[in-house]
């Protein structure tokens, strides 16, 4: 009986691993998911640091900055090939804004060694879609 439980448990674990491997999104698909239902606005050169709620690195593609009002700013730096979604993003700024002329460093999460740096580009805003009012 224990052998049956072991075999069934192993099969379930293998199936879970396989389904995770199949559902892994490409970087462009991850970016599409982040901006789903939103329309790109006019690119801007700077965003206020105080407004940034979270930052997400999209592997070898972009950096997505989500602000307090729900707008997602997508930055596709020219050196995006250095972006690794497992790295830590270190930003040194000298003002109240993060701008397209700023340089960000990447630090390997496991070794804590620098793994590269890159210059930011323009920030493309993807505002939250307006709420649809229910029909009366």
N, CA, C and O atoms as a GROMACS GRO file, in nm:
protein
  544
    1UNK      N    1   0.083  -0.119   0.000
    1UNK     CA    2   0.000   0.000   0.000
    1UNK      C    3   0.087   0.126   0.000
    1UNK      O    4   0.057   0.223  -0.068
    2UNK      N    5   0.198   0.123   0.078
    2UNK     CA    6   0.286   0.238   0.082
    2UNK      C    7   0.349   0.263  -0.054
    2UNK      O    8   0.371   0.377  -0.094
    3UNK      N    9   0.377   0.155  -0.125
    3UNK     CA   10   0.437   0.166  -0.258
    3UNK      C   11   0.342   0.238  -0.355
    3UNK      O   12   0.385   0.319  -0.436
    4UNK      N   13   0.212   0.207  -0.345
    4UNK     CA   14   0.112   0.271  -0.430
    4UNK      C   15   0.108   0.421  -0.402
    4UNK      O   16   0.103   0.502  -0.495
    5UNK      N   17   0.111   0.459  -0.274
    5UNK     CA   18   0.110   0.601  -0.238
    5UNK      C   19   0.235   0.672  -0.290
    5UNK      O   20   0.229   0.786  -0.337
    6UNK      N   21   0.347   0.603  -0.282
    6UNK     CA   22   0.473   0.661  -0.330
    6UNK      C   23   0.469   0.682  -0.481
    6UNK      O   24   0.512   0.786  -0.531
    7UNK      N   25   0.416   0.585  -0.553
    7UNK     CA   26   0.408   0.596  -0.699
    7UNK      C   27   0.311   0.707  -0.738
    7UNK      O   28   0.342   0.788  -0.826
    8UNK      N   29   0.195   0.712  -0.674
    8UNK     CA   30   0.096   0.816  -0.706
    8UNK      C   31   0.152   0.954  -0.672
    8UNK      O   32   0.136   1.048  -0.750
    9UNK      N   33   0.216   0.966  -0.558
    9UNK     CA   34   0.276   1.095  -0.518
    9UNK      C   35   0.383   1.139  -0.616
    9UNK      O   36   0.390   1.257  -0.651
   10UNK      N   37   0.466   1.046  -0.659
   10UNK     CA   38   0.572   1.079  -0.756
   10UNK      C   39   0.511   1.124  -0.889
   10UNK      O   40   0.559   1.220  -0.950
   11UNK      N   41   0.408   1.057  -0.933
   11UNK     CA   42   0.343   1.094  -1.059
   11UNK      C   43   0.282   1.233  -1.049
   11UNK      O   44   0.290   1.311  -1.144
   12UNK      N   45   0.221   1.264  -0.936
   12UNK     CA   46   0.163   1.398  -0.918
   12UNK      C   47   0.271   1.506  -0.921
   12UNK      O   48   0.252   1.611  -0.983
   13UNK      N   49   0.382   1.480  -0.855
   13UNK     CA   50   0.491   1.578  -0.854
   13UNK      C   51   0.548   1.598  -0.994
   13UNK      O   52   0.577   1.711  -1.033
   14UNK      N   53   0.566   1.490  -1.069
   14UNK     CA   54   0.617   1.501  -1.205
   14UNK      C   55   0.521   1.578  -1.293
   14UNK      O   56   0.562   1.660  -1.375
   15UNK      N   57   0.393   1.552  -1.277
   15UNK     CA   58   0.292   1.623  -1.357
   15UNK      C   59   0.290   1.770  -1.325
   15UNK      O   60   0.274   1.852  -1.415
   16UNK      N   61   0.306   1.807  -1.198
   16UNK     CA   62   0.309   1.948  -1.160
   16UNK      C   63   0.430   2.017  -1.220
   16UNK      O   64   0.419   2.130  -1.267
   17UNK      N   65   0.544   1.950  -1.219
   17UNK     CA   66   0.665   2.009  -1.278
   17UNK      C   67   0.651   2.029  -1.427
   17UNK      O   68   0.696   2.130  -1.481
   18UNK      N   69   0.590   1.933  -1.494
   18UNK     CA   70   0.571   1.943  -1.638
   18UNK      C   71   0.476   2.057  -1.674
   18UNK      O   72   0.501   2.130  -1.770
   19UNK      N   73   0.368   2.072  -1.597
   19UNK     CA   74   0.274   2.179  -1.629
   19UNK      C   75   0.336   2.316  -1.605
   19UNK      O   76   0.304   2.410  -1.677
   20UNK      N   77   0.424   2.328  -1.506
   20UNK     CA   78   0.492   2.455  -1.484
   20UNK      C   79   0.585   2.486  -1.600
   20UNK      O   80   0.594   2.601  -1.644
   21UNK      N   81   0.655   2.386  -1.650
   21UNK     CA   82   0.747   2.407  -1.760
   21UNK      C   83   0.672   2.450  -1.886
   21UNK      O   84   0.721   2.533  -1.962
   22UNK      N   85   0.555   2.396  -1.908
   22UNK     CA   86   0.476   2.431  -2.026
   22UNK      C   87   0.417   2.570  -2.017
   22UNK      O   88   0.397   2.634  -2.120
   23UNK      N   89   0.388   2.618  -1.898
   23UNK     CA   90   0.320   2.746  -1.882
   23UNK      C   91   0.417   2.863  -1.863
   23UNK      O   92   0.372   2.976  -1.841
   24UNK      N   93   0.546   2.841  -1.869
   24UNK     CA   94   0.643   2.949  -1.854
   24UNK      C   95   0.627   3.046  -1.970
   24UNK      O   96   0.634   3.008  -2.087
   25UNK      N   97   0.605   3.172  -1.937
   25UNK     CA   98   0.582   3.274  -2.038
   25UNK      C   99   0.714   3.328  -2.093
   25UNK      O  100   0.814   3.334  -2.021
   26UNK      N  101   0.714   3.365  -2.218
   26UNK     CA  102   0.830   3.432  -2.276
   26UNK      C  103   0.835   3.573  -2.217
   26UNK      O  104   0.735   3.621  -2.165
   27UNK      N  105   0.950   3.641  -2.225
   27UNK     CA  106   0.957   3.778  -2.173
   27UNK      C  107   0.852   3.871  -2.236
   27UNK      O  108   0.791   3.951  -2.165
   28UNK      N  109   0.831   3.862  -2.365
   28UNK     CA  110   0.730   3.948  -2.430
   28UNK      C  111   0.589   3.914  -2.380
   28UNK      O  112   0.507   4.004  -2.362
   29UNK      N  113   0.561   3.786  -2.356
   29UNK     CA  114   0.431   3.746  -2.301
   29UNK      C  115   0.414   3.799  -2.160
   29UNK      O  116   0.304   3.841  -2.123
   30UNK      N  117   0.521   3.797  -2.080
   30UNK     CA  118   0.514   3.853  -1.944
   30UNK      C  119   0.483   4.001  -1.949
   30UNK      O  120   0.403   4.051  -1.870
   31UNK      N  121   0.548   4.072  -2.042
   31UNK     CA  122   0.524   4.215  -2.057
   31UNK      C  123   0.381   4.242  -2.103
   31UNK      O  124   0.316   4.335  -2.055
   32UNK      N  125   0.332   4.161  -2.195
   32UNK     CA  126   0.193   4.174  -2.240
   32UNK      C  127   0.096   4.151  -2.124
   32UNK      O  128  -0.006   4.220  -2.114
   33UNK      N  129   0.127   4.056  -2.038
   33UNK     CA  130   0.041   4.027  -1.924
   33UNK      C  131   0.038   4.146  -1.827
   33UNK      O  132  -0.066   4.180  -1.772
   34UNK      N  133   0.154   4.208  -1.806
   34UNK     CA  134   0.163   4.323  -1.715
   34UNK      C  135   0.083   4.441  -1.768
   34UNK      O  136   0.023   4.516  -1.691
   35UNK      N  137   0.082   4.459  -1.900
   35UNK     CA  138   0.016   4.575  -1.961
   35UNK      C  139  -0.121   4.540  -2.021
   35UNK      O  140  -0.179   4.622  -2.092
   36UNK      N  141  -0.172   4.422  -1.992
   36UNK     CA  142  -0.299   4.377  -2.050
   36UNK      C  143  -0.412   4.475  -2.018
   36UNK      O  144  -0.428   4.520  -1.905
   37UNK      N  145  -0.490   4.507  -2.121
   37UNK     CA  146  -0.604   4.597  -2.105
   37UNK      C  147  -0.567   4.743  -2.098
   37UNK      O  148  -0.653   4.828  -2.074
   38UNK      N  149  -0.442   4.774  -2.120
   38UNK     CA  150  -0.393   4.912  -2.112
   38UNK      C  151  -0.347   4.958  -2.249
   38UNK      O  152  -0.310   4.877  -2.334
   39UNK      N  153  -0.350   5.087  -2.269
   39UNK     CA  154  -0.304   5.145  -2.395
   39UNK      C  155  -0.181   5.230  -2.367
   39UNK      O  156  -0.178   5.309  -2.272
   40UNK      N  157  -0.079   5.213  -2.450
   40UNK     CA  158   0.045   5.289  -2.432
   40UNK      C  159   0.018   5.438  -2.452
   40UNK      O  160  -0.054   5.479  -2.544
   41UNK      N  161   0.079   5.518  -2.363
   41UNK     CA  162   0.069   5.662  -2.376
   41UNK      C  163   0.195   5.719  -2.438
   41UNK      O  164   0.282   5.644  -2.484
   42UNK      N  165   0.204   5.850  -2.439
   42UNK     CA  166   0.320   5.918  -2.496
   42UNK      C  167   0.440   5.898  -2.402
   42UNK      O  168   0.428   5.922  -2.282
   43UNK      N  169   0.555   5.854  -2.455
   43UNK     CA  170   0.673   5.831  -2.370
   43UNK      C  171   0.716   5.958  -2.298
   43UNK      O  172   0.704   6.069  -2.350
   44UNK      N  173   0.767   5.940  -2.176
   44UNK     CA  174   0.817   6.051  -2.094
   44UNK      C  175   0.962   6.024  -2.059
   44UNK      O  176   1.007   5.909  -2.059
   45UNK      N  177   1.036   6.129  -2.028
   45UNK     CA  178   1.178   6.115  -1.994
   45UNK      C  179   1.201   6.080  -1.848
   45UNK      O  180   1.302   6.018  -1.816
   46UNK      N  181   1.110   6.120  -1.759
   46UNK     CA  182   1.132   6.099  -1.615
   46UNK      C  183   1.003   6.057  -1.546
   46UNK      O  184   0.893   6.089  -1.591
   47UNK      N  185   1.020   5.984  -1.436
   47UNK     CA  186   0.909   5.954  -1.345
   47UNK      C  187   0.956   5.984  -1.203
   47UNK      O  188   1.074   5.970  -1.171
   48UNK      N  189   0.862   6.025  -1.118
   48UNK     CA  190   0.897   6.059  -0.980
   48UNK      C  191   0.922   5.932  -0.898
   48UNK      O  192   0.844   5.838  -0.902
   49UNK      N  193   1.032   5.933  -0.825
   49UNK     CA  194   1.068   5.818  -0.741
   49UNK      C  195   0.963   5.790  -0.635
   49UNK      O  196   0.933   5.675  -0.604
   50UNK      N  197   0.906   5.897  -0.579
   50UNK     CA  198   0.807   5.879  -0.471
   50UNK      C  199   0.682   5.806  -0.518
   50UNK      O  200   0.608   5.749  -0.437
   51UNK      N  201   0.658   5.808  -0.651
   51UNK     CA  202   0.539   5.744  -0.705
   51UNK      C  203   0.558   5.596  -0.737
   51UNK      O  204   0.461   5.524  -0.759
   52UNK      N  205   0.683   5.548  -0.739
   52UNK     CA  206   0.709   5.409  -0.777
   52UNK      C  207   0.674   5.317  -0.660
   52UNK      O  208   0.728   5.329  -0.550
   53UNK      N  209   0.582   5.224  -0.687
   53UNK     CA  210   0.540   5.128  -0.586
   53UNK      C  211   0.617   4.997  -0.598
   53UNK      O  212   0.652   4.936  -0.497
   54UNK      N  213   0.645   4.955  -0.722
   54UNK     CA  214   0.720   4.830  -0.742
   54UNK      C  215   0.792   4.834  -0.876
   54UNK      O  216   0.759   4.911  -0.966
   55UNK      N  217   0.893   4.748  -0.885
   55UNK     CA  218   0.974   4.738  -1.005
   55UNK      C  219   0.988   4.591  -1.040
   55UNK      O  220   1.008   4.506  -0.953
   56UNK      N  221   0.977   4.560  -1.170
   56UNK     CA  222   0.991   4.422  -1.214
   56UNK      C  223   1.080   4.418  -1.337
   56UNK      O  224   1.058   4.490  -1.434
   57UNK      N  225   1.180   4.332  -1.331
   57UNK     CA  226   1.267   4.310  -1.446
   57UNK      C  227   1.206   4.201  -1.532
   57UNK      O  228   1.174   4.093  -1.484
   58UNK      N  229   1.190   4.231  -1.659
   58UNK     CA  230   1.145   4.131  -1.755
   58UNK      C  231   1.269   4.087  -1.831
   58UNK      O  232   1.330   4.166  -1.903
   59UNK      N  233   1.305   3.962  -1.814
   59UNK     CA  234   1.428   3.904  -1.864
   59UNK      C  235   1.464   3.948  -2.006
   59UNK      O  236   1.388   3.926  -2.100
   60UNK      N  237   1.581   4.011  -2.020
   60UNK     CA  238   1.638   4.053  -2.149
   60UNK      C  239   1.544   4.138  -2.234
   60UNK      O  240   1.557   4.141  -2.356
   61UNK      N  241   1.448   4.208  -2.169
   61UNK     CA  242   1.349   4.283  -2.245
   61UNK      C  243   1.327   4.424  -2.192
   61UNK      O  244   1.346   4.522  -2.265
   62UNK      N  245   1.286   4.435  -2.065
   62UNK     CA  246   1.243   4.566  -2.015
   62UNK      C  247   1.241   4.567  -1.862
   62UNK      O  248   1.262   4.466  -1.796
   63UNK      N  249   1.216   4.688  -1.810
   63UNK     CA  250   1.192   4.706  -1.667
   63UNK      C  251   1.055   4.771  -1.657
   63UNK      O  252   1.028   4.872  -1.722
   64UNK      N  253   0.967   4.713  -1.575
   64UNK     CA  254   0.832   4.768  -1.556
   64UNK      C  255   0.825   4.832  -1.418
   64UNK      O  256   0.848   4.766  -1.316
   65UNK      N  257   0.792   4.960  -1.415
   65UNK     CA  258   0.776   5.035  -1.291
   65UNK      C  259   0.626   5.059  -1.271
   65UNK      O  260   0.562   5.124  -1.354
   66UNK      N  261   0.571   5.008  -1.162
   66UNK     CA  262   0.431   5.030  -1.130
   66UNK      C  263   0.423   5.143  -1.028
   66UNK      O  264   0.492   5.140  -0.926
   67UNK      N  265   0.338   5.242  -1.055
   67UNK     CA  266   0.327   5.357  -0.967
   67UNK      C  267   0.206   5.345  -0.875
   67UNK      O  268   0.122   5.257  -0.892
   68UNK      N  269   0.200   5.434  -0.778
   68UNK     CA  270   0.092   5.433  -0.679
   68UNK      C  271  -0.046   5.445  -0.741
   68UNK      O  272  -0.143   5.390  -0.688
   69UNK      N  273  -0.058   5.517  -0.853
   69UNK     CA  274  -0.190   5.532  -0.915
   69UNK      C  275  -0.222   5.418  -1.011
   69UNK      O  276  -0.326   5.420  -1.077
   70UNK      N  277  -0.136   5.317  -1.019
   70UNK     CA  278  -0.161   5.200  -1.101
   70UNK      C  279  -0.104   5.205  -1.241
   70UNK      O  280  -0.112   5.106  -1.314
   71UNK      N  281  -0.047   5.318  -1.280
   71UNK     CA  282   0.015   5.327  -1.412
   71UNK      C  283   0.142   5.243  -1.414
   71UNK      O  284   0.220   5.246  -1.319
   72UNK      N  285   0.162   5.170  -1.522
   72UNK     CA  286   0.283   5.092  -1.540
   72UNK      C  287   0.368   5.165  -1.644
   72UNK      O  288   0.323   5.191  -1.755
   73UNK      N  289   0.492   5.197  -1.607
   73UNK     CA  290   0.586   5.260  -1.699
   73UNK      C  291   0.685   5.153  -1.744
   73UNK      O  292   0.753   5.091  -1.662
   74UNK      N  293   0.692   5.132  -1.874
   74UNK     CA  294   0.781   5.031  -1.930
   74UNK      C  295   0.903   5.100  -1.988
   74UNK      O  296   0.891   5.191  -2.070
   75UNK      N  297   1.020   5.056  -1.945
   75UNK     CA  298   1.146   5.110  -1.993
   75UNK      C  299   1.220   4.998  -2.064
   75UNK      O  300   1.249   4.894  -2.004
   76UNK      N  301   1.250   5.018  -2.192
   76UNK     CA  302   1.324   4.919  -2.270
   76UNK      C  303   1.464   4.975  -2.296
   76UNK      O  304   1.488   5.036  -2.400
   77UNK      N  305   1.556   4.954  -2.202
   77UNK     CA  306   1.691   5.009  -2.218
   77UNK      C  307   1.764   4.947  -2.337
   77UNK      O  308   1.736   4.834  -2.377
   78UNK      N  309   1.857   5.024  -2.393
   78UNK     CA  310   1.931   4.974  -2.509
   78UNK      C  311   2.016   4.852  -2.474
   78UNK      O  312   2.044   4.769  -2.561
   79UNK      N  313   2.058   4.839  -2.350
   79UNK     CA  314   2.136   4.724  -2.306
   79UNK      C  315   2.052   4.616  -2.242
   79UNK      O  316   2.097   4.550  -2.149
   80UNK      N  317   1.929   4.599  -2.289
   80UNK     CA  318   1.835   4.505  -2.227
   80UNK      C  319   1.886   4.362  -2.223
   80UNK      O  320   1.837   4.282  -2.143
   81UNK      N  321   1.982   4.328  -2.307
   81UNK     CA  322   2.035   4.191  -2.307
   81UNK      C  323   2.100   4.156  -2.173
   81UNK      O  324   2.118   4.039  -2.141
   82UNK      N  325   2.137   4.258  -2.094
   82UNK     CA  326   2.196   4.235  -1.961
   82UNK      C  327   2.089   4.206  -1.856
   82UNK      O  328   2.121   4.154  -1.748
   83UNK      N  329   1.964   4.238  -1.885
   83UNK     CA  330   1.859   4.221  -1.786
   83UNK      C  331   1.833   4.074  -1.756
   83UNK      O  332   1.813   3.993  -1.846
   84UNK      N  333   1.835   4.042  -1.628
   84UNK     CA  334   1.808   3.906  -1.581
   84UNK      C  335   1.703   3.919  -1.472
   84UNK      O  336   1.726   3.989  -1.373
   85UNK      N  337   1.589   3.853  -1.488
   85UNK     CA  338   1.481   3.869  -1.391
   85UNK      C  339   1.515   3.815  -1.253
   85UNK      O  340   1.436   3.832  -1.160
   86UNK      N  341   1.630   3.752  -1.237
   86UNK     CA  342   1.672   3.706  -1.105
   86UNK      C  343   1.773   3.802  -1.042
   86UNK      O  344   1.817   3.780  -0.929
   87UNK      N  345   1.810   3.909  -1.113
   87UNK     CA  346   1.903   4.008  -1.058
   87UNK      C  347   1.830   4.108  -0.970
   87UNK      O  348   1.707   4.121  -0.975
   88UNK      N  349   1.908   4.179  -0.891
   88UNK     CA  350   1.857   4.288  -0.809
   88UNK      C  351   1.892   4.418  -0.881
   88UNK      O  352   2.005   4.436  -0.925
   89UNK      N  353   1.795   4.506  -0.893
   89UNK     CA  354   1.813   4.633  -0.961
   89UNK      C  355   1.855   4.738  -0.859
   89UNK      O  356   1.785   4.762  -0.761
   90UNK      N  357   1.970   4.802  -0.883
   90UNK     CA  358   2.021   4.906  -0.792
   90UNK      C  359   2.022   5.038  -0.869
   90UNK      O  360   2.087   5.049  -0.973
   91UNK      N  361   1.951   5.135  -0.817
   91UNK     CA  362   1.940   5.264  -0.884
   91UNK      C  363   1.995   5.373  -0.793
   91UNK      O  364   1.950   5.389  -0.679
   92UNK      N  365   2.092   5.448  -0.842
   92UNK     CA  366   2.146   5.563  -0.769
   92UNK      C  367   2.101   5.688  -0.840
   92UNK      O  368   2.140   5.714  -0.954
   93UNK      N  369   2.019   5.767  -0.772
   93UNK     CA  370   1.971   5.890  -0.832
   93UNK      C  371   2.017   6.008  -0.746
   93UNK      O  372   2.050   5.993  -0.629
   94UNK      N  373   2.018   6.125  -0.808
   94UNK     CA  374   2.064   6.244  -0.738
   94UNK      C  375   1.954   6.348  -0.728
   94UNK      O  376   1.981   6.464  -0.697
   95UNK      N  377   1.833   6.310  -0.755
   95UNK     CA  378   1.721   6.402  -0.748
   95UNK      C  379   1.596   6.325  -0.708
   95UNK      O  380   1.604   6.216  -0.652
   96UNK      N  381   1.482   6.383  -0.739
   96UNK     CA  382   1.355   6.322  -0.701
   96UNK      C  383   1.294   6.240  -0.814
   96UNK      O  384   1.185   6.184  -0.800
   97UNK      N  385   1.366   6.233  -0.927
   97UNK     CA  386   1.312   6.161  -1.041
   97UNK      C  387   1.409   6.056  -1.094
   97UNK      O  388   1.531   6.066  -1.077
   98UNK      N  389   1.352   5.956  -1.158
   98UNK     CA  390   1.429   5.856  -1.232
   98UNK      C  391   1.412   5.894  -1.377
   98UNK      O  392   1.300   5.904  -1.427
   99UNK      N  393   1.523   5.915  -1.447
   99UNK     CA  394   1.516   5.970  -1.583
   99UNK      C  395   1.586   5.882  -1.685
   99UNK      O  396   1.663   5.791  -1.651
  100UNK      N  397   1.557   5.911  -1.811
  100UNK     CA  398   1.612   5.833  -1.921
  100UNK      C  399   1.763   5.845  -1.933
  100UNK      O  400   1.826   5.768  -2.006
  101UNK      N  401   1.823   5.940  -1.864
  101UNK     CA  402   1.969   5.953  -1.869
  101UNK      C  403   2.037   5.880  -1.753
  101UNK      O  404   2.160   5.874  -1.746
  102UNK      N  405   1.957   5.823  -1.662
  102UNK     CA  406   2.013   5.753  -1.546
  102UNK      C  407   2.066   5.615  -1.584
  102UNK      O  408   2.021   5.553  -1.681
  103UNK      N  409   2.161   5.569  -1.505
  103UNK     CA  410   2.220   5.437  -1.523
  103UNK      C  411   2.182   5.351  -1.403
  103UNK      O  412   2.191   5.396  -1.288
  104UNK      N  413   2.140   5.228  -1.429
  104UNK     CA  414   2.106   5.135  -1.321
  104UNK      C  415   2.205   5.020  -1.322
  104UNK      O  416   2.254   4.979  -1.427
  105UNK      N  417   2.233   4.968  -1.204
  105UNK     CA  418   2.323   4.854  -1.191
  105UNK      C  419   2.242   4.728  -1.162
  105UNK      O  420   2.135   4.734  -1.100
  106UNK      N  421   2.294   4.616  -1.207
  106UNK     CA  422   2.234   4.487  -1.178
  106UNK      C  423   2.329   4.408  -1.090
  106UNK      O  424   2.450   4.405  -1.115
  107UNK      N  425   2.273   4.345  -0.987
  107UNK     CA  426   2.353   4.267  -0.893
  107UNK      C  427   2.296   4.126  -0.889
  107UNK      O  428   2.176   4.106  -0.873
  108UNK      N  429   2.386   4.028  -0.903
  108UNK     CA  430   2.344   3.888  -0.898
  108UNK      C  431   2.287   3.856  -0.761
  108UNK      O  432   2.352   3.881  -0.659
  109UNK      N  433   2.167   3.802  -0.759
  109UNK     CA  434   2.097   3.776  -0.633
  109UNK      C  435   2.171   3.676  -0.543
  109UNK      O  436   2.170   3.692  -0.421
  110UNK      N  437   2.234   3.575  -0.601
  110UNK     CA  438   2.298   3.473  -0.518
  110UNK      C  439   2.440   3.510  -0.476
  110UNK      O  440   2.477   3.485  -0.361
  111UNK      N  441   2.519   3.569  -0.564
  111UNK     CA  442   2.658   3.600  -0.529
  111UNK      C  443   2.677   3.740  -0.475
  111UNK      O  444   2.778   3.770  -0.411
  112UNK      N  445   2.580   3.828  -0.503
  112UNK     CA  446   2.585   3.971  -0.465
  112UNK      C  447   2.694   4.047  -0.540
  112UNK      O  448   2.733   4.156  -0.500
  113UNK      N  449   2.744   3.990  -0.649
  113UNK     CA  450   2.842   4.057  -0.733
  113UNK      C  451   2.770   4.135  -0.842
  113UNK      O  452   2.664   4.093  -0.888
  114UNK      N  453   2.826   4.249  -0.883
  114UNK     CA  454   2.765   4.324  -0.994
  114UNK      C  455   2.764   4.237  -1.120
  114UNK      O  456   2.861   4.167  -1.149
  115UNK      N  457   2.654   4.243  -1.194
  115UNK     CA  458   2.645   4.163  -1.316
  115UNK      C  459   2.626   4.251  -1.440
  115UNK      O  460   2.606   4.199  -1.550
  116UNK      N  461   2.632   4.382  -1.423
  116UNK     CA  462   2.622   4.472  -1.537
  116UNK      C  463   2.555   4.602  -1.500
  116UNK      O  464   2.504   4.619  -1.389
  117UNK      N  465   2.554   4.693  -1.593
  117UNK     CA  466   2.483   4.819  -1.577
  117UNK      C  467   2.432   4.862  -1.713
  117UNK      O  468   2.485   4.821  -1.817
  118UNK      N  469   2.330   4.944  -1.711
  118UNK     CA  470   2.273   4.989  -1.837
  118UNK      C  471   2.205   5.124  -1.820
  118UNK      O  472   2.159   5.159  -1.711
  119UNK      N  473   2.200   5.197  -1.928
  119UNK     CA  474   2.135   5.328  -1.929
  119UNK      C  475   1.988   5.312  -1.963
  119UNK      O  476   1.950   5.236  -2.053
  120UNK      N  477   1.906   5.384  -1.890
  120UNK     CA  478   1.762   5.377  -1.914
  120UNK      C  479   1.726   5.453  -2.041
  120UNK      O  480   1.804   5.535  -2.090
  121UNK      N  481   1.609   5.424  -2.093
  121UNK     CA  482   1.556   5.496  -2.209
  121UNK      C  483   1.427   5.565  -2.164
  121UNK      O  484   1.403   5.579  -2.044
  122UNK      N  485   1.345   5.607  -2.258
  122UNK     CA  486   1.219   5.672  -2.223
  122UNK      C  487   1.125   5.572  -2.156
  122UNK      O  488   1.133   5.452  -2.178
  123UNK      N  489   1.037   5.627  -2.074
  123UNK     CA  490   0.939   5.547  -2.001
  123UNK      C  491   0.805   5.556  -2.075
  123UNK      O  492   0.752   5.666  -2.093
  124UNK      N  493   0.753   5.443  -2.117
  124UNK     CA  494   0.624   5.441  -2.186
  124UNK      C  495   0.516   5.411  -2.083
  124UNK      O  496   0.515   5.303  -2.024
  125UNK      N  497   0.422   5.507  -2.061
  125UNK     CA  498   0.318   5.484  -1.960
  125UNK      C  499   0.203   5.399  -2.014
  125UNK      O  500   0.158   5.414  -2.128
  126UNK      N  501   0.157   5.310  -1.930
  126UNK     CA  502   0.039   5.229  -1.958
  126UNK      C  503  -0.057   5.253  -1.841
  126UNK      O  504  -0.054   5.180  -1.743
  127UNK      N  505  -0.143   5.356  -1.851
  127UNK     CA  506  -0.233   5.387  -1.740
  127UNK      C  507  -0.340   5.280  -1.720
  127UNK      O  508  -0.371   5.203  -1.811
  128UNK      N  509  -0.393   5.277  -1.600
  128UNK     CA  510  -0.503   5.184  -1.571
  128UNK      C  511  -0.619   5.218  -1.661
  128UNK      O  512  -0.648   5.336  -1.682
  129UNK      N  513  -0.686   5.117  -1.713
  129UNK     CA  514  -0.803   5.148  -1.796
  129UNK      C  515  -0.913   5.210  -1.709
  129UNK      O  516  -0.927   5.176  -1.592
  130UNK      N  517  -0.990   5.301  -1.767
  130UNK     CA  518  -1.098   5.363  -1.688
  130UNK      C  519  -1.201   5.258  -1.645
  130UNK      O  520  -1.227   5.161  -1.717
  131UNK      N  521  -1.257   5.280  -1.528
  131UNK     CA  522  -1.359   5.186  -1.479
  131UNK      C  523  -1.486   5.207  -1.559
  131UNK      O  524  -1.529   5.319  -1.586
  132UNK      N  525  -1.544   5.095  -1.596
  132UNK     CA  526  -1.669   5.099  -1.671
  132UNK      C  527  -1.783   5.112  -1.571
  132UNK      O  528  -1.794   5.034  -1.477
  133UNK      N  529  -1.868   5.212  -1.594
  133UNK     CA  530  -1.983   5.232  -1.505
  133UNK      C  531  -2.091   5.130  -1.540
  133UNK      O  532  -2.118   5.103  -1.657
  134UNK      N  533  -2.151   5.076  -1.437
  134UNK     CA  534  -2.257   4.978  -1.458
  134UNK      C  535  -2.381   5.050  -1.512
  134UNK      O  536  -2.412   5.162  -1.472
  135UNK      N  537  -2.450   4.983  -1.603
  135UNK     CA  538  -2.572   5.041  -1.661
  135UNK      C  539  -2.680   5.048  -1.555
  135UNK      O  540  -2.697   4.954  -1.477
  136UNK      N  541  -2.752   5.158  -1.553
  136UNK     CA  542  -2.857   5.176  -1.452
  136UNK      C  543  -2.989   5.122  -1.498
  136UNK      O  544  -3.088   5.130  -1.425
   0.00000   0.00000   0.00000
